[in-house]
Amino acid sequence: MKINRSGIGYPVVLLQAVVEILLLFPLIYIPAYYLLSAESLWGWPALILAGYVLGYSGTRVWKLSRLASAGLWACITASVLAIAMTGIGPALLFTWPMMFAAGYRGIRMAHNGWDALFPGPYYLAGLLMHGGSSFVLSFQESVHDLRTMLAWTGALALIATLLVLNQRMVLEQTLPGKGAPVLERRVLRHNRALIVILLLITAAVVVLPRLQQFVGDMIRRFAAWIAQWFQSTPSEVPPPEPEVIPPTPELPFGDETPSPSPWLALLEQIVIYLVYALLIAALVFALYRLGKHLPRLLRKLSAWMNRRFSHREGQEMLGYADEIEQIEHEPAGRKLLQGLRRRFAVQRDEPAADNAAAVRQTYRRILSRKIREGYHWNAALTPRETGRDLDHWKGTGGEAESELPPELIELYEVARYGGRAPSDEEVQRVLKASKRHKE
Amino acid sequence: MDAYWMLLLAALVIGFQSFIFRKTAFRKLSYSRSFQVSSCYEGDKIELMETIGNRKALPVPWLRVESRFRTGLLFGSQLNLDISEGQHSQNHKSFFSLMPWTKIVRRHQITAARRGVYKLGTVTMTSGDLLGLSSMVRSQALEGELTVYPNPIDMHNMELPVRSWIGDLVVRRWIMEDPFLQSGVRAYRSGDPLKDIHWKASAKAGSLQVHQRDTTADGRVLIYLNVEDHEQMWTHATKPEPIEYGIRLTAGIVVHLLSQGMEAGFGTNGTLEDEPETHVSIPVTGGKNHQEQILSTLARLELTRRMSFHDYLAAELERLEEARDILILSTYISPRLEEMLSRFVSRGHTVTIHILDQQADGDQEESA
């Protein structure tokens, strides 16, 4: 107990108390679940909170800076609240220490900062406590409501842990040295937003099986409803109606309900799959639209928050001025589509305008094919040198096996560098020779 | 779903985000830094600009940029920075958080408090994930420097005759005599040329009289600055204040003369930053570029002597080909130095000595 922080205020004390109750909820609630009655169980967390407030109030009034005085006040508040809760009985052995601890922690909140009261391992211990107790209780079916309660408090404890640890980590990373760490609000806002996104992703992963189950149930109900239109007798009637079946022997379908015909069963399966496919497609489309617009919405939200919370005087205090701008870029979806198009595109040449263009097109097509096969084309080489280099690369030799037919090379040089246009016969001869390379 | 399963999934997601941020922290992240200007004077306020860009779809939750500067640059009040000042250098830190496809240009207001050359050097960038489970460090070398010139002393308030080194104004006797400007007669002294004898005045006076010529500036001054704060100085000056004053005085004289269209040169027995073996001797000439050259040399001058001032002057005496008006700025004058300076005079140079004192007003002047 070093610094008197009795002026920190009740809201901060309440917040700190709520966080601690969340973190230690299994320790506080599970024994109470078994020891206390159902009526008093609901008020138990509130009473713990009251213990914190009473402890803090005592140190505000009497400045309980010594261990003895703080302990005495905690004893008094614990006795009053615990006895009021449970009376004198065996349960007092549990409630009194809890109330004493709450009162004492309330007193300490006036003297110690949040970092000292809640070090990093404290949060991890709380989460481990939630996980461990939940795992143990999962083998008992009778405490389903307790498990649900632990799941919710565990989620809240996780949210508090991530937000606090993130802020603490960011402040530490500023390397403040001897002074108090001061961080620009924008950095904290960004990090909190990212933590929220992380929590949403976690929630999506957690909720996904339930979501799948829910969607599956909906699909099955919808399929059954559709199948009813194709069947005289419904194969499935959810929910079953308490209907009185008249004992009439002249039932048109006999004594037994006939099984649906195979084609109806097949149709039912087809409809089920179609519905699945439509729902999945709709979900994917919705996610695509969300992913397409979410960055823009986040940027707008960030810009609005920056305008709202970034004051000029704040920047002057910081000693610098930031100019934030968005970098123009191609949307990821369009880039992906273009990449796919390039990957799978089939090159189709435009029809050649003349013989020279046809020869050059043929040469280029063969060379492009070789490059795709792995040949490293050197632009500094002449066509003849390129032909020899290709043969060397492929390990071929002789005119019959040349990758680039010599007549093509010769005619290409004429078409590209020469002063005359190739004749039709020359072009046809070259095209025939090059056809061999198409195969 | 039970709490343990939820917490386990959360741990997996947290681990995955740590992995992702560790892999992509510095990918497509660009950083640059530059000064607003390449040179300025002491006391000027300038900007240091940091430009950082995140060209990817993933954010950078936090990024810390650390660098070292020589002391002498004063940063403004910056609450989210930690500037730890030492004797020779200070640590500067910037903290960023970048959203996807975002660029931040940060302008720091700094004051160039001390002369010198300030290089941007190497920066160290540290980044990591949202919970500090992993962090990555990367160093990047930067080009660019800022030269802070010494603040020139205003010559209009100085007692030095330098303020009259303009055109054909009459100046004090220590400047080379102007043979075209006669102001009377005086008694003959040994060494006066015979052509200067005023025969009529000599006949009247009964002794040889010579024409007395007033002096005007020829506008070409060579300044020698001695970085020794006392005669027995070893290597580094222990009392830098007078020498720093001498540096500012040199800057003031040079700026004044060159702004009037005159010429100036500079030399010193001190060392230059990054060039400890360079013999500092800037010839007499004029122009804006020459002024920047001298000021830049003064900015880079360290108060460490390369050789004794006596030896330096001896080397300069051999090097000088034409007669010069020489101004000596030194914290002391010894018989040995006086003997050296008389050799300058015997070679036709004109020498003025200005003793550098800690108080700028208490300057002393001698002329040879």
Interface residues (C-beta under 8 A of the other chain):
Chain A: L127 H130 G131 G132 S133 S134 F135 L137 S138 R147 L150 A151 T153 G154 A155 L158 L162 L165 N166 M169 V170 E172 Q173 T174 L175 P176 G177 G179 V182 L183 E184 R186 V187 H190 N191 L194 I195 L198 I201 T202 V205 V206 V207 P209 R210 P295 L298 R299 S302 M317 L318 G319 Y320 A321 D322 E323 I324 E325 Q326 I327 H329 A332
Chain B: M1 D2 A3 Y4 W5 M6 L7 L8 L9 A10 L12 V13 I14 Q17 G53 N54 R55 A57 P59 P61 W62 R64 F75 G76 S77 Q78 L79 N80 L81 D82 S84 K93 F95 F96 S97 M99 P100 W101 T102 K103 I104 V105 R106 R107 H108 Q109 T126 G128 L130 L131 G132
